[in-house]
Amino acid sequence: MVDYGKVRSTVKPEPKVIDDFSVWINSDIHEVQIDDPDGENQHTEYEYNMVQYSKDEYINMIDDEKSKLQEELTDTQLALCDVYEMIGG
């Protein structure tokens, strides 16, 4: 993973870009108005956080998140079973 921190672009980035080797995640995207050097005009730039993952890193990260969500879902289902048993008597 390479965290490029806060970057700027004149082109609005996509939240996720996948190329041959990497997955690029762009977050907290917002417009910034920049004064031109002449002081008379402005132009729009986009400021955002950029992180680059190798495809293997990204797959592992998604797999870890999926496992955590499955555990949370199981815990929720067990808690609901307990509630149903208490209600049912």
C-alpha distances in whole Angstrom, upper triangle without the diagonal:
4,6,10,12,15,16,20,21,24,23,22,19,18,16,14,15,14,15,15,12,9,10,10,11,13,15,18,20,23,26,27,30,30,34,35,36,39,39,41,38,35,32,29,25,22,20,17,13,11,7,6,5,7,10,10,7,9,12,12,11,14,16,16,16,19,21,21,23,25,26,27,29,31,31,33,35,36,37,39,41,42,43,45,47,48,49,51,53
4,6,9,12,13,17,18,22,21,21,17,18,16,15,15,15,15,16,13,10,11,10,11,12,14,17,18,21,23,24,27,27,31,31,32,36,36,38,35,32,29,26,23,20,18,15,11,9,6,5,7,9,12,14,11,12,15,15,14,17,19,19,19,22,24,24,25,28,29,29,31,34,34,35,38,39,40,41,44,45,45,47,49,50,51,53,55
4,5,9,10,14,16,20,20,19,16,17,15,14,15,16,17,19,16,13,12,10,10,10,12,14,15,18,21,21,24,24,28,29,30,34,33,35,33,29,27,24,20,17,15,12,8,6,4,6,9,12,15,16,13,13,17,17,15,17,20,20,19,23,24,24,25,28,29,29,31,33,34,34,37,39,39,40,43,44,44,46,49,49,50,52,54
4,7,7,11,13,17,17,17,14,16,15,15,15,16,17,19,17,14,13,10,10,10,12,13,14,16,18,19,22,21,24,25,26,30,30,32,29,26,23,21,17,15,12,10,7,5,6,8,11,14,17,19,16,16,20,20,18,20,24,23,23,26,28,27,28,31,32,32,34,36,37,37,40,42,42,43,46,47,47,49,51,52,53,55,57
4,6,10,13,17,17,16,14,16,15,15,16,19,20,22,20,17,15,12,11,10,10,11,12,14,16,16,20,20,23,24,26,29,28,30,28,25,22,20,16,14,10,8,5,6,7,10,13,17,19,21,18,18,22,22,19,21,24,23,23,26,28,27,28,31,32,31,33,36,36,36,39,41,40,42,45,45,46,48,50,50,51,54,56
4,7,10,14,15,14,13,15,14,16,17,19,21,24,22,19,17,13,12,10,9,9,10,11,13,13,16,16,19,21,22,26,25,27,24,21,19,16,13,10,7,5,4,7,10,13,16,19,22,24,21,20,24,24,22,23,27,26,25,28,30,29,29,33,34,32,35,37,37,37,40,42,42,43,46,47,46,49,51,51,52,54,56
4,7,11,12,12,11,14,13,15,15,18,19,22,21,18,17,13,12,10,11,11,10,11,12,12,14,14,17,18,20,23,23,25,22,19,16,14,10,8,6,6,6,7,10,13,16,19,22,24,22,21,25,26,23,24,28,28,26,29,32,31,31,35,36,35,37,40,40,40,42,45,44,45,48,49,49,51,54,54,54,57,59
4,7,9,9,10,13,14,16,16,19,20,23,23,20,18,15,14,11,12,12,9,10,9,9,11,11,14,15,17,20,20,21,19,15,13,10,6,5,4,6,9,10,13,15,19,22,24,27,25,23,27,28,26,27,30,30,29,32,34,33,33,37,38,37,39,42,42,42,44,47,46,47,50,51,51,53,55,56,56,58,61
4,5,7,8,12,13,15,15,18,19,22,22,19,18,15,15,12,13,13,10,11,10,10,12,11,15,15,17,20,20,21,18,15,11,9,6,5,7,9,11,11,15,16,20,22,24,27,26,24,27,29,27,27,31,31,30,32,35,35,34,38,39,38,40,43,43,43,45,48,48,48,51,52,52,54,57,57,57,59,62
4,7,9,13,15,17,17,20,21,24,24,22,21,17,17,14,16,15,12,11,9,10,11,10,13,13,16,18,18,19,15,12,9,7,4,6,9,11,14,15,18,19,23,25,27,30,29,27,30,32,30,30,34,34,33,35,38,37,37,40,42,41,42,45,46,45,47,50,50,50,53,55,54,55,58,59,59,61,64
4,6,9,12,14,14,17,18,21,22,20,18,15,15,13,14,15,11,11,10,12,13,14,17,17,20,22,22,22,18,15,11,9,7,7,10,11,14,14,17,18,21,23,24,28,27,24,27,30,28,28,31,32,30,32,36,35,34,37,40,39,39,43,44,43,45,48,48,48,51,52,52,53,56,57,57,59,61
4,7,9,12,12,16,18,21,22,19,17,14,13,10,11,12,8,9,8,11,13,15,18,19,22,24,23,23,20,16,13,10,8,6,9,9,12,13,16,17,20,23,23,26,25,23,25,28,26,25,29,30,28,29,33,32,31,34,37,35,36,39,40,39,41,44,44,44,47,49,48,49,53,53,53,55,58
4,6,8,9,12,14,18,18,16,13,10,10,7,9,11,8,10,11,13,16,17,21,22,25,27,27,27,23,20,16,13,10,8,9,8,10,10,12,14,16,19,19,23,21,19,22,24,22,22,25,26,24,26,29,29,28,31,34,33,33,37,38,37,39,42,42,42,45,47,46,47,50,51,51,53,56
4,5,6,10,13,16,17,14,12,9,8,7,9,11,9,12,13,16,19,21,24,25,28,31,30,30,27,23,20,16,14,11,12,11,12,11,13,13,15,18,17,21,20,17,19,22,20,19,22,24,22,23,27,27,26,28,31,30,30,34,35,34,36,39,39,39,42,44,43,45,48,49,48,50,53
4,7,10,13,17,17,14,10,8,6,5,6,9,8,12,14,17,20,22,26,27,30,33,32,32,29,25,22,18,16,12,12,10,10,9,11,12,13,16,16,19,17,14,17,19,17,16,20,20,18,20,23,23,22,25,27,26,27,30,31,31,33,35,36,36,39,40,40,41,44,45,45,47,50
4,7,10,14,14,10,7,6,5,6,9,12,12,15,18,20,24,25,29,30,32,35,34,35,31,28,25,21,18,15,15,12,12,10,10,10,11,13,12,16,15,11,14,16,14,14,17,19,17,18,22,22,21,24,26,26,26,30,31,30,32,35,35,36,38,40,40,41,44,45,45,47,50
4,7,10,11,8,6,5,7,8,12,15,14,17,19,22,25,26,29,30,32,35,35,35,32,28,25,22,19,16,16,14,13,11,11,9,11,12,11,15,15,12,14,17,16,15,19,20,19,21,24,24,24,26,29,29,29,32,34,34,35,38,39,39,41,43,44,45,47,49,49,50,53
4,7,8,6,5,6,9,11,15,18,18,21,23,25,28,29,33,33,35,38,38,39,35,32,28,25,22,20,20,17,16,13,12,10,10,10,9,12,13,10,12,15,15,14,17,19,19,20,23,24,24,26,28,29,29,32,34,34,35,38,39,39,41,44,44,45,47,49,49,51,53
4,6,5,7,8,12,14,17,21,20,23,25,27,30,30,33,33,35,38,39,39,36,33,29,26,23,21,21,19,18,15,14,11,11,10,9,13,14,12,14,17,17,17,20,22,22,23,26,27,27,29,31,32,33,35,37,37,38,41,42,43,45,47,47,48,51,52,53,54,57
4,6,9,11,15,17,21,24,24,27,29,31,33,33,37,36,38,41,42,42,39,36,32,30,27,25,25,23,21,18,16,12,12,10,9,12,14,13,14,17,18,18,20,22,23,24,26,28,28,30,32,33,34,36,38,39,40,42,43,44,46,48,49,50,52,54,54,55,58
4,7,10,13,16,20,23,23,27,29,30,33,33,37,36,38,41,42,43,39,36,33,30,27,25,24,22,20,16,14,10,9,6,6,9,11,11,12,15,16,16,18,20,21,22,24,26,27,28,31,32,33,35,36,37,39,41,42,43,45,47,48,49,51,53,53,55,57
4,6,10,13,16,20,20,23,25,27,30,31,34,34,36,39,39,40,37,34,30,28,24,22,21,18,16,12,10,7,6,4,5,9,9,8,11,13,13,14,17,18,19,20,23,24,24,26,28,29,30,33,34,35,36,39,40,41,43,45,45,47,49,50,51,52,55
4,6,10,13,17,17,20,23,25,28,29,33,33,35,38,38,39,36,32,29,26,23,20,19,16,14,10,8,6,5,6,6,9,9,7,10,12,12,12,15,16,16,18,20,21,22,24,26,27,28,30,32,32,34,36,37,38,40,42,42,44,46,47,48,49,52
4,6,10,14,13,17,19,21,25,25,29,29,32,35,34,35,32,29,25,22,19,16,15,12,10,7,6,5,6,9,10,13,11,9,13,15,13,14,17,18,18,20,22,23,23,26,28,28,29,31,33,33,35,37,38,39,41,43,43,44,47,48,49,50,53
4,6,10,11,14,17,19,23,24,28,29,31,34,34,34,31,28,25,21,18,15,13,10,8,6,5,6,8,11,12,14,12,10,13,15,13,13,17,17,16,18,21,21,21,24,26,25,26,29,30,30,32,35,35,36,38,40,40,42,44,45,46,48,50
4,7,7,11,13,16,19,20,24,26,28,31,30,31,28,24,21,18,14,11,10,6,6,5,7,9,11,15,15,18,16,14,17,19,16,16,20,20,18,21,24,23,23,26,28,27,28,31,32,32,34,37,37,37,40,42,41,43,46,46,47,49,51
4,5,9,12,15,18,20,24,26,28,31,30,31,28,24,21,18,15,11,9,6,5,7,9,12,14,17,18,20,18,15,18,20,16,17,20,20,18,20,23,22,22,25,27,25,27,30,30,30,32,35,34,35,38,39,39,41,44,44,44,47,49
4,6,10,12,16,18,22,24,27,29,28,29,26,22,20,16,13,10,8,5,6,9,12,15,17,21,22,24,21,19,22,23,20,20,23,23,20,23,26,24,24,27,28,27,28,32,32,31,34,36,35,36,39,40,39,41,44,44,44,47,49
4,7,10,13,16,19,21,24,27,25,26,23,19,16,13,10,7,6,4,7,10,13,16,18,22,22,25,23,20,23,25,22,22,25,25,23,25,28,27,26,30,31,30,31,34,34,34,36,39,38,38,42,43,42,44,47,47,47,49,52
4,7,10,13,16,19,22,24,22,23,20,16,14,10,9,6,6,7,10,13,16,19,22,25,26,29,27,24,27,29,25,25,29,29,26,29,32,30,29,33,34,32,34,37,37,36,39,41,40,41,44,45,44,46,49,49,49,51,54
4,7,10,13,15,19,21,19,19,16,12,10,7,6,5,6,9,13,15,19,21,25,28,29,32,30,27,30,32,29,29,32,32,30,32,35,34,33,36,38,36,37,41,41,40,42,45,44,44,48,49,48,49,52,52,52,55,57
4,6,10,12,16,18,16,16,14,10,8,6,5,6,7,10,14,16,20,23,26,29,31,34,31,29,33,34,31,31,35,35,32,35,38,36,36,39,41,39,40,44,43,42,45,48,47,47,50,51,50,52,55,55,55,57,60
4,7,10,13,14,12,13,10,6,6,5,6,9,10,14,17,20,23,26,30,33,34,37,35,33,36,38,35,35,39,39,36,39,42,40,39,43,44,42,44,47,47,46,49,51,50,50,54,55,54,55,59,58,58,61,63
4,6,9,11,10,11,9,5,5,6,7,10,11,15,18,20,24,26,30,33,35,38,36,34,37,39,36,36,40,40,38,41,43,42,42,45,47,45,46,50,49,48,51,54,53,53,57,58,56,58,61,61,61,64,66
4,6,8,6,7,6,4,7,9,10,14,15,19,22,24,28,30,34,36,38,41,39,38,41,42,40,40,44,44,42,44,47,46,45,49,50,48,50,53,53,52,55,57,56,57,60,61,60,62,65,65,64,67,70
4,5,5,7,5,5,7,10,12,15,17,20,23,25,29,30,34,37,39,42,40,39,42,44,41,42,45,45,44,46,49,48,47,51,52,51,52,56,56,55,57,60,59,59,63,64,63,65,68,68,67,70,72
4,5,8,8,9,11,14,15,18,19,23,25,27,30,32,36,38,41,44,42,41,44,46,43,44,48,48,46,49,51,50,50,53,55,53,55,58,58,57,60,63,62,62,66,67,66,68,71,70,70,73,75
4,5,7,9,12,15,17,21,22,26,29,30,34,36,39,42,44,47,45,44,47,49,46,47,51,51,49,51,54,53,53,56,58,56,57,61,61,60,63,65,64,65,68,69,68,70,73,73,72,75,77
4,6,8,11,14,16,20,21,24,28,29,33,35,39,42,44,47,45,43,47,48,45,46,50,50,48,50,53,52,51,55,56,54,56,59,59,58,61,63,62,62,66,67,65,67,71,70,70,73,75
4,7,11,14,17,20,22,26,29,31,35,37,40,43,45,48,46,44,48,49,47,47,51,51,49,51,54,53,52,55,57,55,56,60,60,58,61,64,63,63,66,67,66,68,71,71,70,73,75
4,7,10,13,17,19,23,26,28,32,34,37,40,42,45,43,41,44,46,44,44,48,48,46,48,51,50,49,52,54,52,53,57,57,55,58,61,60,60,63,64,63,65,68,68,67,70,73
4,7,10,13,15,19,23,24,28,30,34,37,38,41,40,38,41,43,40,40,44,44,42,44,47,46,45,49,50,48,49,53,53,52,54,57,56,56,60,61,60,61,64,64,64,66,69
4,7,10,13,17,20,21,25,27,31,33,35,38,36,34,38,39,37,37,41,41,39,41,44,43,42,46,48,46,47,50,51,49,52,55,54,54,57,59,58,59,62,62,62,64,67
4,7,10,13,17,18,22,24,28,31,32,35,33,31,34,36,33,33,37,38,35,37,41,40,39,42,44,42,43,47,47,46,48,51,50,50,54,55,54,55,59,59,58,61,63
4,7,10,14,15,19,21,24,27,28,32,30,28,31,33,30,30,34,35,33,35,38,37,36,40,41,40,41,44,45,44,46,49,48,49,52,53,52,54,57,57,57,59,62
4,7,10,12,15,18,21,24,25,28,27,24,28,29,27,27,31,31,29,31,34,33,32,36,38,36,37,41,41,40,43,45,45,45,48,50,49,50,53,54,54,56,59
4,7,10,13,16,20,23,24,27,25,23,26,28,25,25,29,29,27,30,32,31,31,34,36,34,36,39,39,38,41,44,43,44,47,48,47,49,52,52,52,55,57
4,6,10,13,16,20,21,24,21,19,23,24,21,22,25,25,23,26,29,27,27,31,32,31,32,36,36,35,38,40,40,41,44,45,44,46,49,49,49,52,54
4,7,10,13,17,19,21,18,17,20,21,18,19,23,22,21,24,26,25,25,29,30,29,31,34,34,34,36,38,38,39,42,43,43,45,48,48,48,51,53
4,7,10,13,15,18,15,14,18,19,16,18,21,21,20,23,25,25,25,28,30,29,31,34,34,34,37,39,39,40,43,44,44,46,48,49,49,52,54
4,7,10,12,14,12,11,15,15,13,15,18,18,17,20,22,22,23,26,27,27,29,31,32,32,35,37,37,38,41,42,42,44,47,47,48,50,52
4,7,9,12,10,9,13,14,13,14,17,18,18,20,22,23,24,26,28,28,30,32,33,34,36,38,38,40,42,43,44,46,48,49,50,51,54
4,6,8,6,6,9,10,10,12,14,15,15,18,19,20,21,24,25,26,27,30,31,32,34,35,36,38,40,41,42,44,46,47,48,50,52
4,5,5,6,9,10,11,12,14,15,17,18,20,21,23,24,26,27,29,30,32,33,35,37,38,39,41,43,44,45,47,48,49,51,53
4,5,5,6,9,10,11,12,14,15,16,18,20,21,22,25,26,27,29,30,32,33,35,36,37,39,41,42,43,45,47,48,49,51
4,5,5,6,9,10,10,12,14,15,17,19,20,21,23,25,26,27,29,30,32,33,35,36,38,39,41,42,44,45,47,48,50
4,6,5,6,9,10,11,12,14,15,17,18,20,21,23,24,26,27,29,30,32,33,35,36,38,39,41,42,44,45,47,48
4,5,5,6,8,10,11,12,14,15,17,18,20,21,22,24,26,27,29,30,32,33,35,36,38,39,41,42,43,45,47
4,5,5,6,9,10,10,12,14,15,16,18,20,21,23,24,26,27,29,30,31,33,35,36,37,39,41,42,43,45
4,5,5,6,9,10,11,12,14,15,17,19,20,21,23,24,26,27,29,30,32,33,35,36,38,39,41,42,44
4,5,5,6,9,10,11,12,14,16,17,18,20,21,23,25,26,27,29,31,32,33,35,37,38,39,41,43
4,5,5,6,9,10,11,12,14,15,16,18,20,21,22,24,26,27,29,30,31,33,35,36,37,39,41
4,5,5,6,9,10,11,12,14,15,17,19,20,21,23,24,26,27,29,30,32,33,35,36,37,39
4,5,5,6,9,10,11,13,14,16,17,19,20,21,23,25,26,27,29,30,32,34,35,36,38
4,5,5,6,9,10,11,12,14,15,16,18,20,21,23,24,26,27,29,30,32,33,34,36
4,5,5,6,9,10,10,12,14,15,16,18,20,21,23,25,26,27,29,30,31,33,35
4,5,5,6,9,10,11,12,14,15,17,19,20,21,23,25,26,27,29,30,32,33
4,5,5,6,9,10,11,12,14,15,17,18,20,21,23,24,26,27,29,30,32
4,5,5,6,9,10,10,12,14,15,16,18,20,21,22,24,26,27,28,30
4,5,5,6,9,10,10,12,14,15,17,19,20,21,23,25,26,27,29
4,5,5,6,9,10,11,12,14,15,17,19,20,21,23,25,26,27
4,5,5,6,9,10,11,12,14,15,17,18,20,21,23,24,26
4,5,5,6,9,10,10,12,14,15,16,18,20,21,22,24
4,5,5,6,9,10,11,13,14,15,17,19,20,21,23
4,5,5,6,9,10,11,13,14,16,17,19,20,21
4,5,5,6,9,10,11,12,14,15,16,18,20
4,5,5,6,9,10,10,12,14,15,16,18
4,5,5,6,9,10,11,13,14,15,17
4,5,5,6,9,10,11,12,14,16
4,5,5,6,9,10,10,12,14
4,5,5,6,9,10,10,12
4,5,5,6,9,10,11
4,5,5,6,8,10
4,5,5,6,8
4,5,5,6
4,6,5
4,5
4
